[in-house]
Amino acid sequence: MCRLLGVVSTVPVSVTDAVGAPTLKDFVALTKIHGDGWGIADVDRADGLPRVQVSAGSALDDAAFDTATSGRHAVASMVHLRWATNGLAVRPENSHPFLADGLAMAHNGSIKPMAPLDQMLDADIAATLRGTTDSERYFALIRQHRRAAPTLAEAVRRAVADLRGRYPEASLNALLLGEGQLIAVDAHARSSLPAEDIEEITAADLPTEHLEDYFALRWARPDDDTFVIGSTGFGDLDWQPLPPECVTAVSLHDLSMSLHPLEDGSRE
């Protein structure tokens, strides 16, 4: 399980400046349980390729995280805090975002069992995997669909629809960056936290949103130049819910938003 934060701006900006220092501080406070790694992907121009930096350590009091979120300026960024699923190793190659084929991707959820997911991957795609997570395999499936899909958003929609049929209770929430877009997947209609995770959240005294709607994704417009997407539990940005069971694509060129519902293809 994880926390996600995405930013798109008409001008290069740091994550801290885009969302405000108090909001980022709230986000980092979630490392009480989301402390099994962090990562950031960003692009310095709308048509640029994403660069990725990851760590297997906690973002709390990490100078590298502070530099990545406050010292780097980009037109789009996405930040991930990892809460490792039981049984998955805490090491850099398992930290999100993952990077391949000019795309970066971070996931919030758990896809179990993993064997059917492995069987969905072509051999050449499977050979590119570096880590042991279900999330990287989810990303690989998106990349596989990108070969035939007319757009990245449609490739994401097809991959999510495939997984939804096999894993109806999994959270497939994700952020992707690339091809001039920040894409958000809101797909968690039947997802719920395991009892042991609820106990850990309660013991950590995290915001009540973590128990009320842990998997929800939201969007906000702090100003005319900025579009923000985030998980629950941090920040006061006049959040609005993302459309459920839907792939939302935000253009890095003009901040326009297009919606691609899982059940019936894409629409503007």
N, C-alpha and C positions, 0 to 999 in steps of 0.2 A: 504494500500500500504506500501511497506517496502523496506529496503535495505539488501542485503545478502552478506556475505563474508565467504568463506570456504578455509581452508588450509589443505594440506596433506604434511607430511615431513617424510623423512627416519629416522630422529632422533627427539626426543622430543624437541620442540621449542615453545616459546611463539608466540602468534599472532603478536605482535609488531615486534619481531625479524624476523619472517617469511616474512612479507610484507614490513617492514621498518617503522620507526616512522613517516616519512612524509605522507606515504600512509594511515596509521591508523588515523593520524590527519585529513586528508581530509575526511575520512570515518565518523569520529565523527562530523565533521562540518555539515554533512547532517542532524543532529538533529535539525537544524532550522525548519524543518517540520516533520522529522522522530524522534520525541521526546516523543512518547506515550508509551515508554517501550523499554527495550533491553533484550537480552538473549544470552547465549553462551552454546554450547554443545561441549564436547571434550572427547577424549579417550587417555589414556596414553600408550597404546600398541595396535598393529594392531588387535588383537583378543579380545580387551577389550570391556566392555559395556560402553555406553556413560553416562556421568554425565551432569547435566543441572543446570544452574543458571539463574534466570530471575528476572526482576524488572519491575514495572509499571512506573518508573520514566525515565527521560532522561539520556542518557549515558554521556552527557556533564558535566564535572566537578564532576562525580560520582566516588568516591574513589573505590567502589566495582567493577565498570567496569574497572578502571585502573588496579586493581589487577588481575582481571580475564583475561585481555588481555596481561598484561605485566609480571605478576608474576607466572602464571601457564604454565607449559610446557606439551605439548601433541604431539602425532604423527598425530593427526587430530583434527581440531576445526572448528566450524561454528558459526558465529556471526550474529545477527539479530537486526536491528533497526526498530521499529514499527511506522507507520503512521496509526492510527486507522481509519478504515472505519466508515463513519457516522452511528451512531446508535449503535455501538459496544463499550461496556464499556472498560475503561482503568483501568485494575486491573491485578494483577499478573497471575491469571489463564488464562487470555487472551493473555499473552505475549508468544512469541515464543522464543526458540524452545519448542515444546511439547515432552513429554517423555512417552513411553509406549512400552511394549513387547521388551525391549532391543533396541529400535530405538528412534532416535530424529529427528524432522522435523520442518522446518521453511518454510513459504510460502510468496510469494510476489504476491498479486492479490486480487480480490474480486469475490466471487461466489454468485450471486444473481439471483433469490430469493433462500432462504435457504431451503424452504420446500421440494422441490424435492430431494435435497441432503440428508436430514433427512430420506426420504423414501427409500433411497438406502442402509441404514445401517441396519444390523441385530440387533435385540433387545439387545443381550448380548454385542455387540460392542457399541451401543448407550448408554448403561448403564455406560460405562467407561468414558464418557465425563465429563470434569470438568468445562469448560468455555462455552462461548456463541458464539464463532467465527465459521465462515464457514471454516477457515483454520484447526481448530482441527477436524472438521468433514471430511475434505479432508484427513487428516492423518488417521482417523479412517477407511476410505474406503480403503486406502492402506493396513492397517493392516488386514482388512477383506480379501482382495485379497491374502495376504501373506499365508493364510491358505491352498490355493490350488496351488499357483504359485510355480514353481520349484526353482526360485531365487527371491531375493529381487528386483532386477532390473525389472524382468518380472512382479512382483506384482505391482510395481510403474507404469509400462507401461500400464498394464490392467486398473488400476484405472484412470489414466489420459485419456485413450481412452474412458472409460465409461463417464467421466465428459465432455470430448470434445463433445460427441454427444448431451449432454443435455445443455451444456453451451458453445456454439461455440465462443463466444466473450470474455470469461473469461480468465484472465491470470492465468495459473496453474503453473507458475514458482516456484520451490522449491529446497531446499537442504535437504537431509536426511543423517544421520550418523548412521552406525551400520552394523553388520555382516561383518566387515572387509572392508567396502567401504564408500566412500563419493559419494553420488549420487546427480546429478543435473538434474532438469527437466527444459527444455527450451520449453515452450508451450504457446505462446502468439501471434500467427500469426494474429489474428483479434482483438487483444486487443487495447484499446486506453484510454487515461486519460479523465475523465469527465472535462467539462469546468471549474468548480469551483476549481478542483485540479490544472489545468494549471494556473489559476489566482494566486493560492497560491504559486506555484513554482516560478512564475515570480516575485511576490512581495518579495519572500525570497532571490532573487538574487542567486539562485543555478546554478551549471554548466549547460550549454546549452544542454548537453547530456540528461538531465532530460526531456526536451521537445522533442528532436529529436528522442530518443529511450529509453524511461524510463524503459521499461520492459526487455531490452536486458541483456543477461548474457554473460560473457566473461571468458576466462581462460588465465593463464600466467605461465611461468616457470622462476621465478627470478634467480634460480640456479638449478644445477642438482639434488639437494636434496629436492626441494620444488615445489609443484603444488598448484596454487591458482585459485579459482573461485570467481567472484565478479559481482555485479550489476554495472551499469554505474554511472558516476559522481564523481569518486574518483580514485586517484592513477595513476602513470605513470609506468606501469609494462610491456610495450610492449604487451598489451592485444590482444588476438585473439578471434573471436566470437565462442561461443559454437554452435554445430550443431543445427539448428532450428527444432522444433517439434520432439524432440528426448530426450530420457533419456540417460544421460552419467554417467557411473560408473567408479570411480577412485579407484584402489586397494590401500589399506593402506599398503600392503606388499611390492609392488614394483613400485607404481605410474603408473602402466599401465592403459590404458583407453579403455573401451569397449562402443560401441554405440548401442542403442536399439530404432530405429525409431518407432514412434507411430503407423504408418500405417501397418507395416508388421512384427512385432515381433522383435527378437533380432539378432544381428550379432556382430562379433568381428572386 
